[in-house]
Amino acid sequence: MFKTLRLKTKSSDYPIKIGYGAFKKFINDLNKFKCKKYMLVDSTVYKKFKLYFKNIEDKDLFLIKIYASEKIKSIESYWKITSILLSKNIDRSSLLIAIGGGTIGDVSGFIASTIFRGIKFALIPTTLLSQVDSSVGGKNGINSKFGKNLVGTFYHPNIVIIDPFFLRSLSFKQIKSGYAEILKHAIIDDEKFYKWLKNNFKNLFKLKKKTITYAIERSIKIKANFVMRDEKESLENSSSRALLNFGHTFGHALESTNNYKSTLTHGEAISIGMIIAVKISHHLGKIPKYQLEDIIEHFKKCGLPRSNSLIKKDKFYSLLINDKKNQNKKINLILLSKIGKAYYAKNFKLTDIKNFIFQTY
């Protein structure tokens, strides 16, 4: 049985279908789309689930396999994939289907938003991280030498398919990476969900059906509510979509400092970023000490990283300044007033943050 959520904004209204078997049903119903279909699929996902793809019977379907990594989020990869699609006569009525993790989704969404100034787009995330985070909200983008996701668009898919059955192919490292984003949603907006996660994270790691499905659904609802209130991240108050970036200012800088190597996953970088943000929140007298210690202890139990030597490198601090939320060379952060309540904090000096980190770590 599938659960269908709807994400409604000023520019979009589309379903997010969640449940085991959702992918198979979508594939079986492909013929209902009376147009040419172009499927961009992570080559690793294709290899692991080859039978599902080989059984697709649709003469209007073009399947393109892509080796996915953070490196495909570049202007070179964007143009290479776009050129392939144009050479295969994609047109304005075509449907682009992206199957893979967050990098596939980000690039595919960017392509869908720019080719012919926008075509239909279906998103099928296959990692826990992409299922609970990047697949929801319409953010698309590529990286540059100046930082992560600095080139991109807001462009929502026409449908999102979340099928937890893909998760059985993931490593434990990837599951934990996704869990970091689930934790983020709980920490910034839902203390009750945070407490539930503390009691159920072991079953979540084991991919118990009821546990993982509920965690994905609850996480998506939290993110969707922020997106619907502030679609293009224009506000700077208690309902701003910017609050979803809790831990990301530091996390993105860590990823860039590490040159997006697989030694540090997105979730691991965000995990470290969240701990830095929580410590700053406590240092400013916002979050009480017992909640700071509670969060650190849970991260420790989950095996999520809380620090990394990269945070002492000069490159890390130069990248902090380039974060999208910053203005006038001052750093803006998402901090906590308590578990379940985040806020937008502005105008931090880089030297103050650097001194705090060097004294604390």
SVG drawing of the C-alpha trace seen along z (x, -y; Angstrom):
<svg xmlns="http://www.w3.org/2000/svg" viewBox="-2 -44 47 54">
<polyline fill="none" stroke="black" stroke-width="0.4" points="0.0,0.0 1.4,-3.4 1.1,-6.7 0.7,-9.8 1.7,-13.2 1.1,-16.3 3.5,-19.2 1.7,-22.4 3.4,-25.7 2.6,-28.8 4.4,-27.2 3.7,-23.5 1.4,-20.8 2.7,-17.2 2.4,-13.9 5.1,-12.2 4.3,-8.4 5.9,-6.5 5.9,-2.7 7.4,0.7 6.5,1.5 6.0,-2.1 8.9,-1.9 7.6,1.3 4.1,-0.2 5.6,-3.4 7.5,-1.2 4.5,0.8 2.5,-2.4 5.1,-4.0 3.0,-3.4 0.4,-5.7 2.7,-8.6 2.0,-9.3 5.3,-10.9 9.0,-10.1 10.6,-9.2 14.3,-9.6 15.6,-7.7 18.8,-8.8 19.8,-6.0 22.8,-5.6 24.9,-2.8 25.3,-1.1 21.6,-1.1 21.0,0.3 23.5,3.1 21.9,4.0 18.3,3.9 19.0,4.9 16.0,7.2 13.5,4.4 15.0,2.2 15.3,5.1 11.6,5.9 10.4,2.5 8.4,2.7 8.1,-0.8 9.3,-1.7 9.3,-5.4 11.8,-4.9 15.5,-5.9 17.7,-4.6 21.0,-6.4 23.3,-5.0 25.5,-7.4 28.2,-6.7 27.1,-8.9 29.3,-10.8 29.6,-14.3 31.8,-14.9 28.8,-14.8 27.6,-18.0 29.7,-20.1 29.0,-22.3 31.0,-19.8 28.7,-16.9 25.6,-19.0 26.5,-19.9 27.6,-16.3 24.2,-14.8 22.2,-17.6 24.0,-17.0 23.2,-13.3 19.5,-14.1 19.4,-16.6 21.1,-14.2 18.3,-11.7 15.7,-14.2 14.2,-15.0 11.4,-17.6 9.2,-19.9 6.6,-17.2 9.2,-14.6 9.4,-13.2 12.8,-13.0 13.1,-10.3 15.9,-10.4 16.8,-7.3 19.6,-7.4 20.9,-9.3 21.1,-13.0 23.7,-13.8 21.6,-12.3 18.6,-14.1 20.4,-17.5 21.8,-17.3 18.7,-15.9 16.5,-18.5 18.8,-21.2 18.7,-19.8 14.9,-19.4 14.6,-23.1 16.8,-24.4 16.3,-22.2 13.6,-23.9 13.1,-26.2 11.5,-23.3 10.2,-19.8 8.3,-17.2 10.4,-15.5 10.0,-12.4 12.3,-11.8 13.0,-8.4 15.6,-8.6 17.4,-5.4 19.4,-6.4 18.0,-7.2 19.7,-10.6 18.0,-11.5 14.7,-10.1 14.4,-12.2 16.1,-15.3 17.1,-16.3 14.1,-14.7 11.7,-17.1 11.6,-20.8 12.7,-21.4 16.3,-22.6 18.6,-21.6 22.2,-22.6 25.8,-21.9 29.1,-22.7 31.9,-25.1 35.4,-25.7 33.9,-28.5 31.6,-26.1 28.7,-23.6 25.4,-24.2 26.2,-27.8 24.7,-27.3 21.2,-26.0 17.4,-26.5 14.2,-26.0 12.2,-23.5 9.9,-20.9 9.4,-17.4 5.9,-16.3 6.1,-13.3 8.4,-11.7 8.5,-8.0 10.0,-6.9 10.5,-3.1 12.4,-1.9 13.1,1.4 16.1,-0.3 17.7,-0.8 18.7,2.9 21.5,2.4 23.1,-0.4 26.1,-0.2 25.7,-0.9 27.8,-4.0 25.2,-5.3 22.3,-4.4 23.9,-6.5 24.5,-9.3 20.8,-9.4 20.0,-9.1 21.9,-12.3 19.4,-14.3 16.4,-12.6 17.9,-13.6 18.3,-17.2 14.6,-17.4 13.7,-16.2 16.2,-18.4 15.1,-21.6 11.3,-21.0 10.0,-18.0 11.3,-17.1 8.8,-14.2 10.2,-12.7 13.7,-13.2 12.8,-11.1 11.2,-8.5 14.4,-8.3 16.5,-7.8 14.3,-4.8 14.1,-3.4 17.3,-4.1 18.6,-0.6 15.5,0.8 15.8,-2.0 19.4,-0.9 18.2,2.7 15.6,1.3 12.7,2.7 9.7,1.9 7.4,0.1 10.3,-1.9 12.0,-3.0 8.8,-3.9 7.5,-6.0 10.9,-7.8 11.0,-8.6 7.4,-9.8 7.7,-12.0 11.0,-13.4 9.5,-14.3 6.5,-15.9 8.7,-18.2 10.7,-19.3 7.6,-19.7 6.0,-22.0 9.0,-24.3 9.0,-24.3 5.3,-25.1 5.7,-28.0 8.8,-29.4 9.3,-27.9 12.3,-29.9 14.0,-30.5 13.1,-34.1 12.2,-34.5 14.5,-34.8 12.1,-34.0 10.7,-31.0 9.1,-29.5 12.0,-30.1 13.0,-27.2 16.6,-28.3 16.2,-26.5 16.6,-23.3 20.2,-24.3 21.0,-23.5 24.6,-22.2 24.9,-22.7 27.1,-25.9 29.8,-23.9 29.0,-20.6 29.2,-22.0 32.5,-23.7 33.8,-20.4 32.8,-18.5 34.4,-21.1 37.6,-21.1 37.7,-17.4 37.2,-17.8 34.0,-15.8 35.9,-12.5 34.0,-9.5 36.0,-9.4 33.5,-11.9 29.8,-11.5 27.3,-14.3 25.6,-13.0 28.8,-12.7 29.8,-16.3 26.3,-17.5 26.6,-15.5 29.8,-17.4 28.2,-20.7 25.2,-20.1 27.5,-19.4 29.4,-22.7 26.1,-24.6 24.7,-23.0 27.9,-23.9 27.7,-27.5 24.0,-27.6 25.0,-26.6 28.0,-29.0 25.5,-31.8 23.3,-30.8 20.5,-29.5 20.3,-25.7 20.6,-24.3 23.6,-22.2 21.6,-19.0 20.2,-19.1 23.6,-19.8 24.9,-16.7 21.9,-14.7 22.4,-15.4 26.2,-14.7 25.5,-11.4 22.9,-10.3 25.3,-11.1 28.0,-9.0 25.6,-6.0 24.7,-6.2 28.3,-6.2 27.9,-9.6 31.1,-11.8 31.3,-14.8 34.6,-16.3 37.1,-16.2 40.7,-17.6 39.5,-19.4 37.9,-22.1 41.3,-23.4 42.3,-24.0 42.4,-27.5 40.4,-26.3 37.5,-25.4 37.2,-29.0 37.5,-30.6 34.6,-28.3 32.5,-29.3 32.4,-32.9 31.0,-31.7 27.9,-30.0 24.7,-31.1 23.1,-32.5 26.0,-35.0 26.0,-38.7 28.7,-41.4 31.3,-38.9 29.4,-38.1 28.3,-34.6 24.6,-33.7 23.9,-30.4 21.0,-28.2 21.1,-27.6 19.0,-26.0 17.1,-27.6 16.1,-24.1 15.6,-20.6 12.7,-21.0 13.2,-24.7 15.7,-26.3 16.3,-30.0 18.1,-32.2 21.2,-33.9 22.9,-36.7 26.2,-38.6 28.8,-36.4 32.4,-37.3 34.6,-34.6 37.3,-35.3 34.9,-34.7 33.7,-31.4 37.3,-30.3 38.4,-31.2 35.5,-29.3 36.2,-26.2 40.0,-26.3 39.2,-26.6 36.6,-23.9 38.0,-21.2"/>
</svg>
